[in-house]
Amino acid sequence: MKNRIKAILMLIILLSCIVYTWEEADETMKDIMFYGLLFSFILSAFWDAFKNKKSSRKDDDSKE
């Protein structure tokens, strides 16, 4: 639970920094930030999916 609170606070801080930087950035920087964030979210989604699939295999193996 403590780690979850830390993660939420860090996400709020990160989003605040992004919004502030977004208003000051030119078009090229906005493109870099947008595609960087998009790539990181997609990568984290794949990572979570792979991690959950791997952990479910361990659960299936332990049931046998």
PyMOL Python script that loads the backbone (N, CA, C, O; Angstrom):
from pymol import cmd

cmd.read_pdbstr("""\
ATOM      1  N   MET A   1       0.823  -1.195   0.000  1.00  0.00           N
ATOM      2  CA  MET A   1       0.000   0.000   0.000  1.00  0.00           C
ATOM      3  C   MET A   1       0.866   1.258   0.000  1.00  0.00           C
ATOM      4  O   MET A   1       0.555   2.240  -0.675  1.00  0.00           O
ATOM      5  N   LYS A   2       1.947   1.217   0.759  1.00  0.00           N
ATOM      6  CA  LYS A   2       2.844   2.366   0.837  1.00  0.00           C
ATOM      7  C   LYS A   2       3.484   2.646  -0.526  1.00  0.00           C
ATOM      8  O   LYS A   2       3.627   3.801  -0.926  1.00  0.00           O
ATOM      9  N   ASN A   3       3.863   1.587  -1.226  1.00  0.00           N
ATOM     10  CA  ASN A   3       4.463   1.759  -2.556  1.00  0.00           C
ATOM     11  C   ASN A   3       3.459   2.329  -3.551  1.00  0.00           C
ATOM     12  O   ASN A   3       3.825   3.097  -4.440  1.00  0.00           O
ATOM     13  N   ARG A   4       2.206   1.954  -3.400  1.00  0.00           N
ATOM     14  CA  ARG A   4       1.167   2.449  -4.297  1.00  0.00           C
ATOM     15  C   ARG A   4       0.958   3.952  -4.111  1.00  0.00           C
ATOM     16  O   ARG A   4       0.770   4.685  -5.081  1.00  0.00           O
ATOM     17  N   ILE A   5       0.992   4.399  -2.862  1.00  0.00           N
ATOM     18  CA  ILE A   5       0.849   5.835  -2.584  1.00  0.00           C
ATOM     19  C   ILE A   5       2.022   6.603  -3.175  1.00  0.00           C
ATOM     20  O   ILE A   5       1.840   7.668  -3.764  1.00  0.00           O
ATOM     21  N   LYS A   6       3.227   6.059  -3.016  1.00  0.00           N
ATOM     22  CA  LYS A   6       4.413   6.694  -3.601  1.00  0.00           C
ATOM     23  C   LYS A   6       4.296   6.768  -5.122  1.00  0.00           C
ATOM     24  O   LYS A   6       4.643   7.783  -5.726  1.00  0.00           O
ATOM     25  N   ALA A   7       3.814   5.708  -5.730  1.00  0.00           N
ATOM     26  CA  ALA A   7       3.678   5.685  -7.188  1.00  0.00           C
ATOM     27  C   ALA A   7       2.666   6.721  -7.663  1.00  0.00           C
ATOM     28  O   ALA A   7       2.886   7.387  -8.674  1.00  0.00           O
ATOM     29  N   ILE A   8       1.572   6.857  -6.948  1.00  0.00           N
ATOM     30  CA  ILE A   8       0.559   7.848  -7.329  1.00  0.00           C
ATOM     31  C   ILE A   8       1.111   9.261  -7.191  1.00  0.00           C
ATOM     32  O   ILE A   8       0.895  10.101  -8.064  1.00  0.00           O
ATOM     33  N   LEU A   9       1.825   9.527  -6.097  1.00  0.00           N
ATOM     34  CA  LEU A   9       2.432  10.847  -5.916  1.00  0.00           C
ATOM     35  C   LEU A   9       3.459  11.149  -7.003  1.00  0.00           C
ATOM     36  O   LEU A   9       3.509  12.265  -7.519  1.00  0.00           O
ATOM     37  N   MET A  10       4.273  10.160  -7.349  1.00  0.00           N
ATOM     38  CA  MET A  10       5.275  10.361  -8.403  1.00  0.00           C
ATOM     39  C   MET A  10       4.600  10.605  -9.748  1.00  0.00           C
ATOM     40  O   MET A  10       5.084  11.409 -10.545  1.00  0.00           O
ATOM     41  N   LEU A  11       3.501   9.929 -10.005  1.00  0.00           N
ATOM     42  CA  LEU A  11       2.767  10.136 -11.248  1.00  0.00           C
ATOM     43  C   LEU A  11       2.194  11.548 -11.313  1.00  0.00           C
ATOM     44  O   LEU A  11       2.238  12.188 -12.364  1.00  0.00           O
ATOM     45  N   ILE A  12       1.661  12.033 -10.204  1.00  0.00           N
ATOM     46  CA  ILE A  12       1.131  13.394 -10.170  1.00  0.00           C
ATOM     47  C   ILE A  12       2.241  14.408 -10.408  1.00  0.00           C
ATOM     48  O   ILE A  12       2.057  15.365 -11.161  1.00  0.00           O
ATOM     49  N   ILE A  13       3.390  14.206  -9.775  1.00  0.00           N
ATOM     50  CA  ILE A  13       4.528  15.111  -9.972  1.00  0.00           C
ATOM     51  C   ILE A  13       4.997  15.071 -11.417  1.00  0.00           C
ATOM     52  O   ILE A  13       5.263  16.114 -12.013  1.00  0.00           O
ATOM     53  N   LEU A  14       5.100  13.877 -11.982  1.00  0.00           N
ATOM     54  CA  LEU A  14       5.537  13.737 -13.372  1.00  0.00           C
ATOM     55  C   LEU A  14       4.576  14.430 -14.324  1.00  0.00           C
ATOM     56  O   LEU A  14       5.008  15.139 -15.232  1.00  0.00           O
ATOM     57  N   LEU A  15       3.289  14.233 -14.129  1.00  0.00           N
ATOM     58  CA  LEU A  15       2.304  14.873 -15.003  1.00  0.00           C
ATOM     59  C   LEU A  15       2.328  16.390 -14.860  1.00  0.00           C
ATOM     60  O   LEU A  15       2.142  17.106 -15.844  1.00  0.00           O
ATOM     61  N   SER A  16       2.552  16.883 -13.655  1.00  0.00           N
ATOM     62  CA  SER A  16       2.662  18.330 -13.451  1.00  0.00           C
ATOM     63  C   SER A  16       3.853  18.900 -14.211  1.00  0.00           C
ATOM     64  O   SER A  16       3.750  19.954 -14.838  1.00  0.00           O
ATOM     65  N   CYS A  17       4.976  18.203 -14.153  1.00  0.00           N
ATOM     66  CA  CYS A  17       6.172  18.645 -14.884  1.00  0.00           C
ATOM     67  C   CYS A  17       5.939  18.611 -16.390  1.00  0.00           C
ATOM     68  O   CYS A  17       6.379  19.507 -17.111  1.00  0.00           O
ATOM     69  N   ILE A  18       5.255  17.590 -16.857  1.00  0.00           N
ATOM     70  CA  ILE A  18       4.987  17.474 -18.291  1.00  0.00           C
ATOM     71  C   ILE A  18       4.087  18.610 -18.762  1.00  0.00           C
ATOM     72  O   ILE A  18       4.329  19.201 -19.814  1.00  0.00           O
ATOM     73  N   VAL A  19       3.051  18.916 -17.986  1.00  0.00           N
ATOM     74  CA  VAL A  19       2.141  19.997 -18.372  1.00  0.00           C
ATOM     75  C   VAL A  19       2.881  21.324 -18.407  1.00  0.00           C
ATOM     76  O   VAL A  19       2.692  22.112 -19.334  1.00  0.00           O
ATOM     77  N   TYR A  20       3.720  21.582 -17.410  1.00  0.00           N
ATOM     78  CA  TYR A  20       4.480  22.835 -17.376  1.00  0.00           C
ATOM     79  C   TYR A  20       5.426  22.919 -18.575  1.00  0.00           C
ATOM     80  O   TYR A  20       5.515  23.955 -19.234  1.00  0.00           O
ATOM     81  N   THR A  21       6.126  21.827 -18.849  1.00  0.00           N
ATOM     82  CA  THR A  21       7.069  21.810 -19.968  1.00  0.00           C
ATOM     83  C   THR A  21       6.329  21.909 -21.294  1.00  0.00           C
ATOM     84  O   THR A  21       6.814  22.546 -22.229  1.00  0.00           O
ATOM     85  N   TRP A  22       5.152  21.282 -21.382  1.00  0.00           N
ATOM     86  CA  TRP A  22       4.368  21.287 -22.614  1.00  0.00           C
ATOM     87  C   TRP A  22       4.003  22.704 -23.023  1.00  0.00           C
ATOM     88  O   TRP A  22       4.043  23.037 -24.207  1.00  0.00           O
ATOM     89  N   GLU A  23       3.647  23.542 -22.053  1.00  0.00           N
ATOM     90  CA  GLU A  23       3.256  24.916 -22.366  1.00  0.00           C
ATOM     91  C   GLU A  23       4.442  25.743 -22.854  1.00  0.00           C
ATOM     92  O   GLU A  23       4.262  26.696 -23.612  1.00  0.00           O
ATOM     93  N   GLU A  24       5.644  25.388 -22.429  1.00  0.00           N
ATOM     94  CA  GLU A  24       6.839  26.144 -22.796  1.00  0.00           C
ATOM     95  C   GLU A  24       7.527  25.591 -24.049  1.00  0.00           C
ATOM     96  O   GLU A  24       8.399  26.253 -24.612  1.00  0.00           O
ATOM     97  N   ALA A  25       7.151  24.401 -24.488  1.00  0.00           N
ATOM     98  CA  ALA A  25       7.884  23.712 -25.551  1.00  0.00           C
ATOM     99  C   ALA A  25       7.448  24.167 -26.940  1.00  0.00           C
ATOM    100  O   ALA A  25       6.332  24.647 -27.142  1.00  0.00           O
ATOM    101  N   ASP A  26       8.375  23.998 -27.897  1.00  0.00           N
ATOM    102  CA  ASP A  26       8.025  24.247 -29.290  1.00  0.00           C
ATOM    103  C   ASP A  26       7.444  22.960 -29.889  1.00  0.00           C
ATOM    104  O   ASP A  26       7.324  21.951 -29.193  1.00  0.00           O
ATOM    105  N   GLU A  27       7.090  22.994 -31.159  1.00  0.00           N
ATOM    106  CA  GLU A  27       6.397  21.857 -31.782  1.00  0.00           C
ATOM    107  C   GLU A  27       7.252  20.591 -31.813  1.00  0.00           C
ATOM    108  O   GLU A  27       6.734  19.497 -31.592  1.00  0.00           O
ATOM    109  N   THR A  28       8.551  20.722 -32.081  1.00  0.00           N
ATOM    110  CA  THR A  28       9.416  19.544 -32.133  1.00  0.00           C
ATOM    111  C   THR A  28       9.501  18.878 -30.769  1.00  0.00           C
ATOM    112  O   THR A  28       9.423  17.655 -30.660  1.00  0.00           O
ATOM    113  N   MET A  29       9.659  19.683 -29.738  1.00  0.00           N
ATOM    114  CA  MET A  29       9.738  19.137 -28.384  1.00  0.00           C
ATOM    115  C   MET A  29       8.421  18.484 -27.983  1.00  0.00           C
ATOM    116  O   MET A  29       8.424  17.460 -27.299  1.00  0.00           O
ATOM    117  N   LYS A  30       7.302  19.059 -28.398  1.00  0.00           N
ATOM    118  CA  LYS A  30       6.001  18.458 -28.102  1.00  0.00           C
ATOM    119  C   LYS A  30       5.876  17.088 -28.763  1.00  0.00           C
ATOM    120  O   LYS A  30       5.361  16.145 -28.163  1.00  0.00           O
ATOM    121  N   ASP A  31       6.353  16.987 -30.014  1.00  0.00           N
ATOM    122  CA  ASP A  31       6.315  15.696 -30.702  1.00  0.00           C
ATOM    123  C   ASP A  31       7.175  14.665 -29.977  1.00  0.00           C
ATOM    124  O   ASP A  31       6.759  13.522 -29.789  1.00  0.00           O
ATOM    125  N   ILE A  32       8.374  15.074 -29.571  1.00  0.00           N
ATOM    126  CA  ILE A  32       9.275  14.157 -28.868  1.00  0.00           C
ATOM    127  C   ILE A  32       8.648  13.704 -27.552  1.00  0.00           C
ATOM    128  O   ILE A  32       8.685  12.519 -27.219  1.00  0.00           O
ATOM    129  N   MET A  33       8.080  14.636 -26.812  1.00  0.00           N
ATOM    130  CA  MET A  33       7.450  14.285 -25.534  1.00  0.00           C
ATOM    131  C   MET A  33       6.247  13.374 -25.742  1.00  0.00           C
ATOM    132  O   MET A  33       6.069  12.403 -25.006  1.00  0.00           O
ATOM    133  N   PHE A  34       5.421  13.680 -26.737  1.00  0.00           N
ATOM    134  CA  PHE A  34       4.219  12.881 -26.980  1.00  0.00           C
ATOM    135  C   PHE A  34       4.576  11.450 -27.354  1.00  0.00           C
ATOM    136  O   PHE A  34       4.049  10.502 -26.773  1.00  0.00           O
ATOM    137  N   TYR A  35       5.475  11.292 -28.327  1.00  0.00           N
ATOM    138  CA  TYR A  35       5.819   9.943 -28.760  1.00  0.00           C
ATOM    139  C   TYR A  35       6.635   9.203 -27.709  1.00  0.00           C
ATOM    140  O   TYR A  35       6.544   7.980 -27.610  1.00  0.00           O
ATOM    141  N   GLY A  36       7.423   9.918 -26.928  1.00  0.00           N
ATOM    142  CA  GLY A  36       8.146   9.282 -25.830  1.00  0.00           C
ATOM    143  C   GLY A  36       7.200   8.740 -24.776  1.00  0.00           C
ATOM    144  O   GLY A  36       7.363   7.615 -24.305  1.00  0.00           O
ATOM    145  N   LEU A  37       6.201   9.549 -24.405  1.00  0.00           N
ATOM    146  CA  LEU A  37       5.209   9.078 -23.437  1.00  0.00           C
ATOM    147  C   LEU A  37       4.378   7.928 -23.999  1.00  0.00           C
ATOM    148  O   LEU A  37       4.098   6.957 -23.296  1.00  0.00           O
ATOM    149  N   LEU A  38       3.990   8.038 -25.254  1.00  0.00           N
ATOM    150  CA  LEU A  38       3.218   6.973 -25.883  1.00  0.00           C
ATOM    151  C   LEU A  38       4.005   5.665 -25.884  1.00  0.00           C
ATOM    152  O   LEU A  38       3.465   4.610 -25.552  1.00  0.00           O
ATOM    153  N   PHE A  39       5.277   5.738 -26.258  1.00  0.00           N
ATOM    154  CA  PHE A  39       6.127   4.550 -26.283  1.00  0.00           C
ATOM    155  C   PHE A  39       6.286   3.964 -24.880  1.00  0.00           C
ATOM    156  O   PHE A  39       6.239   2.746 -24.707  1.00  0.00           O
ATOM    157  N   SER A  40       6.474   4.823 -23.883  1.00  0.00           N
ATOM    158  CA  SER A  40       6.664   4.313 -22.522  1.00  0.00           C
ATOM    159  C   SER A  40       5.395   3.647 -21.996  1.00  0.00           C
ATOM    160  O   SER A  40       5.479   2.629 -21.310  1.00  0.00           O
ATOM    161  N   PHE A  41       4.216   4.204 -22.304  1.00  0.00           N
ATOM    162  CA  PHE A  41       2.974   3.581 -21.854  1.00  0.00           C
ATOM    163  C   PHE A  41       2.736   2.251 -22.564  1.00  0.00           C
ATOM    164  O   PHE A  41       2.289   1.289 -21.939  1.00  0.00           O
ATOM    165  N   ILE A  42       3.025   2.186 -23.846  1.00  0.00           N
ATOM    166  CA  ILE A  42       2.862   0.928 -24.581  1.00  0.00           C
ATOM    167  C   ILE A  42       3.832  -0.119 -24.056  1.00  0.00           C
ATOM    168  O   ILE A  42       3.464  -1.276 -23.857  1.00  0.00           O
ATOM    169  N   LEU A  43       5.077   0.296 -23.832  1.00  0.00           N
ATOM    170  CA  LEU A  43       6.082  -0.624 -23.310  1.00  0.00           C
ATOM    171  C   LEU A  43       5.690  -1.133 -21.925  1.00  0.00           C
ATOM    172  O   LEU A  43       5.851  -2.319 -21.638  1.00  0.00           O
ATOM    173  N   SER A  44       5.183  -0.261 -21.070  1.00  0.00           N
ATOM    174  CA  SER A  44       4.775  -0.704 -19.733  1.00  0.00           C
ATOM    175  C   SER A  44       3.567  -1.637 -19.806  1.00  0.00           C
ATOM    176  O   SER A  44       3.455  -2.564 -19.003  1.00  0.00           O
ATOM    177  N   ALA A  45       2.667  -1.405 -20.754  1.00  0.00           N
ATOM    178  CA  ALA A  45       1.512  -2.294 -20.909  1.00  0.00           C
ATOM    179  C   ALA A  45       1.959  -3.689 -21.343  1.00  0.00           C
ATOM    180  O   ALA A  45       1.468  -4.690 -20.823  1.00  0.00           O
ATOM    181  N   PHE A  46       2.895  -3.755 -22.298  1.00  0.00           N
ATOM    182  CA  PHE A  46       3.423  -5.054 -22.714  1.00  0.00           C
ATOM    183  C   PHE A  46       4.165  -5.728 -21.568  1.00  0.00           C
ATOM    184  O   PHE A  46       4.047  -6.939 -21.375  1.00  0.00           O
ATOM    185  N   TRP A  47       4.927  -4.950 -20.810  1.00  0.00           N
ATOM    186  CA  TRP A  47       5.678  -5.502 -19.684  1.00  0.00           C
ATOM    187  C   TRP A  47       4.721  -6.099 -18.650  1.00  0.00           C
ATOM    188  O   TRP A  47       4.949  -7.206 -18.163  1.00  0.00           O
ATOM    189  N   ASP A  48       3.654  -5.373 -18.314  1.00  0.00           N
ATOM    190  CA  ASP A  48       2.684  -5.875 -17.342  1.00  0.00           C
ATOM    191  C   ASP A  48       1.982  -7.124 -17.861  1.00  0.00           C
ATOM    192  O   ASP A  48       1.751  -8.068 -17.106  1.00  0.00           O
ATOM    193  N   ALA A  49       1.646  -7.132 -19.138  1.00  0.00           N
ATOM    194  CA  ALA A  49       0.979  -8.301 -19.715  1.00  0.00           C
ATOM    195  C   ALA A  49       1.901  -9.515 -19.684  1.00  0.00           C
ATOM    196  O   ALA A  49       1.468 -10.616 -19.343  1.00  0.00           O
ATOM    197  N   PHE A  50       3.172  -9.318 -20.039  1.00  0.00           N
ATOM    198  CA  PHE A  50       4.123 -10.423 -20.030  1.00  0.00           C
ATOM    199  C   PHE A  50       4.368 -10.903 -18.605  1.00  0.00           C
ATOM    200  O   PHE A  50       4.441 -12.107 -18.357  1.00  0.00           O
ATOM    201  N   LYS A  51       4.493  -9.972 -17.674  1.00  0.00           N
ATOM    202  CA  LYS A  51       4.745 -10.318 -16.281  1.00  0.00           C
ATOM    203  C   LYS A  51       3.563 -11.083 -15.692  1.00  0.00           C
ATOM    204  O   LYS A  51       3.756 -12.064 -14.975  1.00  0.00           O
ATOM    205  N   ASN A  52       2.347 -10.643 -15.987  1.00  0.00           N
ATOM    206  CA  ASN A  52       1.160 -11.339 -15.484  1.00  0.00           C
ATOM    207  C   ASN A  52       1.030 -12.726 -16.096  1.00  0.00           C
ATOM    208  O   ASN A  52       0.625 -13.670 -15.417  1.00  0.00           O
ATOM    209  N   LYS A  53       1.369 -12.855 -17.372  1.00  0.00           N
ATOM    210  CA  LYS A  53       1.301 -14.153 -18.036  1.00  0.00           C
ATOM    211  C   LYS A  53       2.324 -15.107 -17.427  1.00  0.00           C
ATOM    212  O   LYS A  53       2.039 -16.285 -17.215  1.00  0.00           O
ATOM    213  N   LYS A  54       3.519 -14.586 -17.146  1.00  0.00           N
ATOM    214  CA  LYS A  54       4.571 -15.401 -16.566  1.00  0.00           C
ATOM    215  C   LYS A  54       4.205 -15.834 -15.148  1.00  0.00           C
ATOM    216  O   LYS A  54       4.447 -16.983 -14.778  1.00  0.00           O
ATOM    217  N   SER A  55       3.628 -14.937 -14.348  1.00  0.00           N
ATOM    218  CA  SER A  55       3.254 -15.284 -12.974  1.00  0.00           C
ATOM    219  C   SER A  55       2.086 -16.267 -12.954  1.00  0.00           C
ATOM    220  O   SER A  55       2.004 -17.101 -12.054  1.00  0.00           O
ATOM    221  N   SER A  56       1.182 -16.183 -13.930  1.00  0.00           N
ATOM    222  CA  SER A  56       0.071 -17.136 -13.971  1.00  0.00           C
ATOM    223  C   SER A  56       0.570 -18.527 -14.337  1.00  0.00           C
ATOM    224  O   SER A  56      -0.014 -19.521 -13.905  1.00  0.00           O
ATOM    225  N   ARG A  57       1.638 -18.618 -15.124  1.00  0.00           N
ATOM    226  CA  ARG A  57       2.222 -19.927 -15.422  1.00  0.00           C
ATOM    227  C   ARG A  57       2.793 -20.549 -14.159  1.00  0.00           C
ATOM    228  O   ARG A  57       2.649 -21.752 -13.941  1.00  0.00           O
ATOM    229  N   LYS A  58       3.440 -19.743 -13.323  1.00  0.00           N
ATOM    230  CA  LYS A  58       3.982 -20.267 -12.071  1.00  0.00           C
ATOM    231  C   LYS A  58       2.858 -20.772 -11.177  1.00  0.00           C
ATOM    232  O   LYS A  58       3.004 -21.805 -10.524  1.00  0.00           O
ATOM    233  N   ASP A  59       1.745 -20.058 -11.141  1.00  0.00           N
ATOM    234  CA  ASP A  59       0.604 -20.492 -10.339  1.00  0.00           C
ATOM    235  C   ASP A  59       0.045 -21.807 -10.866  1.00  0.00           C
ATOM    236  O   ASP A  59      -0.329 -22.681 -10.083  1.00  0.00           O
ATOM    237  N   ASP A  60      -0.015 -21.955 -12.189  1.00  0.00           N
ATOM    238  CA  ASP A  60      -0.519 -23.195 -12.784  1.00  0.00           C
ATOM    239  C   ASP A  60       0.417 -24.355 -12.480  1.00  0.00           C
ATOM    240  O   ASP A  60      -0.039 -25.468 -12.218  1.00  0.00           O
ATOM    241  N   ASP A  61       1.733 -24.102 -12.513  1.00  0.00           N
ATOM    242  CA  ASP A  61       2.699 -25.157 -12.225  1.00  0.00           C
ATOM    243  C   ASP A  61       2.624 -25.594 -10.765  1.00  0.00           C
ATOM    244  O   ASP A  61       2.792 -26.777 -10.469  1.00  0.00           O
ATOM    245  N   SER A  62       2.380 -24.679  -9.870  1.00  0.00           N
ATOM    246  CA  SER A  62       2.336 -25.024  -8.449  1.00  0.00           C
ATOM    247  C   SER A  62       1.066 -25.787  -8.089  1.00  0.00           C
ATOM    248  O   SER A  62       1.047 -26.498  -7.085  1.00  0.00           O
ATOM    249  N   LYS A  63       0.011 -25.659  -8.881  1.00  0.00           N
ATOM    250  CA  LYS A  63      -1.241 -26.364  -8.607  1.00  0.00           C
ATOM    251  C   LYS A  63      -1.142 -27.844  -8.938  1.00  0.00           C
ATOM    252  O   LYS A  63      -1.878 -28.656  -8.377  1.00  0.00           O
ATOM    253  N   GLU A  64      -0.253 -28.196  -9.832  1.00  0.00           N
ATOM    254  CA  GLU A  64      -0.152 -29.591 -10.277  1.00  0.00           C
ATOM    255  C   GLU A  64       0.532 -30.469  -9.294  1.00  0.00           C
ATOM    256  O   GLU A  64       0.686 -31.666  -9.537  1.00  0.00           O
TER     257      GLU A  64
END
""", "prot")
cmd.dss("prot")
cmd.show_as("cartoon", "prot")
cmd.util.cbc("prot")
cmd.orient("prot")
